[in-house]
Structures are given as C-alpha cells and as structure tokens.
Amino acid sequence: MRQAEENEYREFVVARLDRLRRTAYLLCRDWHTADDLVSITLTRLYRTWTRAKQAENLEAYVRAMLTNAFLDEGRRPWRREEATTDPPDRSDTSPYPAIVDRAELAALLTALPRRQRAIVVLRFYCDMSVAEVAQLLGVSEGTVKSQAARGLEILRAAAPRIVQGEKL
C-alpha cells in the first residue's frame, strides 16, 4: 500500500473508530469482544483498502464487514462458552456513562437470537434502511421486516418503558 493510501485509511479509521466500537458492543454486549471485532474488521479492511475505498458507500461496506465478523465469531467453538456475569475482580472499564435504561436495553438485546439482534441493531441503531440491511446480510427485505418486528416485539414485551420511550 502506498503512503497516500495508508494515510487515507488512517483518516477513515480515526474518524469512525468510536462508532464502530459502539456498534460492535451493541452486537455482542462485551467491550473486549467488541474490540476484537473492530480489530478483525479493520485488519480485513486494511488488506482490501485499495478495492474497498472504491465502494459506493464505504461506511456501509465497513459496517457489513463488522456485522459479518460478529456473525462469524459466533460460529466459532470457543465463543459458545458463557462468561460469568459477576467475576470476582470486577471493574467498570466502560468509557461511556452508566445509563440504567440503556444498560437494561442492551441487556435485553442479548435475549434476541444473533441474526435478529444484528437486524435490530442495524435497522434502529445504525439507522439503515430495510433494503440496506437485506443486502448487507444477504436476506430478503421481508425477512428483515419480520425479524425486526419480532425483535422489537420481544423488546417491548420485556421492557415497555424503555423501548417506547427512547430511540435505540
């Protein structure tokens, strides 16, 4: 990669790193795993930067890479292990303020199946259209609509005051 391309890549990453990390966190609900997903995504992006920067919508392309990394990681055997919710030496390392309603909502997201969670996060947190999510995940628009509706139904049933009162 030439120096000019590497500089373009760095500028792109610096401008979007925080948003990528937050999106990854919403998908997986673990800051360490979110950092891993972002790292995997940015490594893949670096390797394909010359081709990737020619994409019509580079942010959507990178978001698709992040979502695919999340879905791929869930298929790996070591990711099926469950981490304990209350480890003995716990410290809050989150760079974001603790907001109870958002924390509750994020916890509720983990109750959704992985693909349904991805659809809900992409549709309502990343504000993507049905067509964009369908194209990104390689499913029909009807699947996106039905899975988003089912996901929101589950979230509303579990916590009506959170979902109805706030935007994801």
C-alpha positions, 0 to 999 in steps of 0.5 A: 500500500502506498503512503497516500493510501495508508494515510487515507485509511488512517483518516477513515479509521480515526474518524469512525473508530468510536462508532464502530466500537459502539456498534460492535458492543451493541452486537455482542454486549462485551467491550473486549469482544467488541474490540476484537471485532473492530480489530478483525474488521479493520485488519480485513479492511486494511488488506482490501483498502485499495478495492474497498475505498472504491465502494459506493458507500464505504461506511456501509461496506465497513459496517457489513464487514463488522456485522459479518465478523460478529456473525462469524465469531459466533460460529466459532467453538470457543465463543459458545462458552458463557462468561460469568456475569459477576467475576470476582475482580470486577471493574467498570472499564466502560468509557461511556456513562452508566445509563440504567435504561440503556444498560437494561436495553442492551441487556435485553438485546442479548435475549434476541437470537444473533441474526435478529439482534444484528437486524435490530441493531442495524435497522434502529441503531445504525439507522439503515434502511430495510433494503440496506440491511437485506443486502448487507446480510444477504436476506430478503427485505421481508425477512428483515421486516419480520425479524425486526418486528419480532425483535422489537416485539420481544423488546417491548414485551420485556421492557415497555418503558424503555423501548417506547420511550427512547430511540435505540 
